[in-house]
Amino acid sequence: MLAEIVARLRCPVCRDALSEFPGGLGCPAGHRFDLARQGYVNLLAGRVPASPDTADMVSARSSVLAAGHFRPVADALAAAAVDLAPPDGLVVDVGAGTGYYLAAVLDRLPGHVGLALDVSTPAVRRAARAHPRADAVAADTWHGLPLADRSADLVLNVFAPRNGTEFHRVLRPSGGLLVVTPRPDHLAGLEPPVAVDPTKAERLDATLGAWFRLARSTGLEYEVTLSRADAHRLVAMGPSARHEPPDALAQRLARLPDPLTPTISVTLSHYAPL
């Protein structure tokens, strides 16, 4: 792992500093965490998280992202990161998935290193290979991020759960939080549309408001052209994959036109620590 990242990691058991040993990481108290052959470290400390993304969901997401359907979102995120970030430092992507968005940001920030955090081990296996200046760690946002206080210069949160307390703790006072959330008309054109809570923006502000102020918020909306197979992958990569039986999903998507032109509609928000 990159030395700059290891120096900022903390043991998920005792919160002490971690250091490298042959084949993994360890703390002075004797807690040890092996480096997987795929290049990531599991810092879940034995806890079994609720409903992590499965290997099939991660594979579907990887295919959709590789096809470029969310590239405008990645480009907008990277442009915002350039405006916020200092010349060097650490970018942390919480709920990073395959590391696609983190890689896009690091491509625009050549002086930075990146850390992909996700509760899904199939996801961090891919994230570990996402960028030469990034490492990946399996970690659960709700049990505390395995990072030192004020160790991150920029935190990314793209279509992922948010823990405002932890985001604030690991960010430097001069740092920034970039959040991407779906809007109510996101993926309009799929039948039925993927459900998005119309009060999501208000709930987001309420969740983060104790720790952050909203500096600015920008909408991004565009259409994509999908084959029926691409539409299937798009639905299969998200929460609907957990709630709809595969046969029912396949039958529903088989009734859709081919090609399909759903709308990608998101909000990109910049939050500054209080």
Buried (B, 14 or more C-beta within 10 A) or exposed (E): BBEBBBBBBBBBBEEEBBEBEEEBBBBEEEBEBEBBEBBBBBBBBEEEBEEBBBEEBBBBBBBBBEBEBBBBBBEBBBEBBEEBBEEEBBBBBBBBBBBBBBBBBBEBBEEBBBBBBBBBBBBBBBBBBBBEBBBBBBBBBEBBBBBBEBBBBBBBBBBBEBBBEBBBBBBBEEBBBBBBBBBBBBBBBBEEBBEBEEEBBEEBBEBBEEBBEBEEBEEBBEEBEBEBEBBBBBBBBBBBBEEBEEEEBEEBBEEBEEEBEBBBBBBBBBBBBE
